[in-house]
């Protein structure tokens, strides 16, 4: 998922599942350092900036009005680990954000499960 000149680490691999209706699901690939190093995730924060919270996304209607527009480098969430490391998970594909898994804010270790 890296572009030339991108400031991502080589160990930040993502998996994008794409359906024929163009809906994509973003997940961590087995090569991501969170999964390879089996880090203990303590928090998944969808508050990207003081004015942008991905959980506040309200999608309405057939044309998905109200969805947040994303580029391939837009941050989706911030992941904090028990060892003090922090990861910014990016969208990797341009499009509209329809929803996020809200269970991740209550159970952050779901991010490490299949």
C-alpha positions, 0 to 999 in steps of 0.5 A, spaced: 500 500 500 506 504 499 507 509 494 514 512 493 515 518 497 510 516 502 512 516 509 510 509 512 514 504 515 515 498 511 512 494 516 505 497 515 501 492 511 494 493 510 489 488 506 483 491 502 477 487 501 473 489 495 466 487 493 463 487 486 459 493 488 465 497 490 465 497 497 471 496 500 473 493 507 480 495 510 483 490 515 491 489 517 495 484 513 499 479 517 505 483 515 503 489 519 508 490 525 502 490 530 500 483 528 507 480 527 510 483 533 503 481 537 503 488 540 498 489 546 493 494 543 490 499 549 486 504 545 483 505 538 482 512 537 477 515 531 478 522 533 483 524 528 483 532 529 479 536 534 474 537 529 474 530 525 472 524 529 470 518 524 465 515 529 461 521 527 460 519 520 452 519 519 451 516 512 444 517 509 440 515 503 442 512 496 447 517 494 451 516 501 450 523 503 454 525 509 459 520 508 466 523 509 471 523 503 478 520 504 484 520 500 489 514 500 493 517 505 487 519 510 488 517 517 482 512 519 484 511 527 490 512 531 492 505 535 496 506 541 500 500 544 502 498 551 509 499 550 508 506 548 508 506 540 502 509 536 500 507 529 496 511 524 492 507 520 490 510 513 485 509 508 489 506 503 484 507 497 480 514 495 473 514 497 467 515 502 467 512 509 461 509 510 462 506 517 467 504 522 467 498 527 465 502 533 466 495 537 474 497 536 473 503 541 471 498 547 475 492 545 481 494 541 484 487 541 479 486 536 484 489 531 489 484 532 483 478 530 481 475 524 
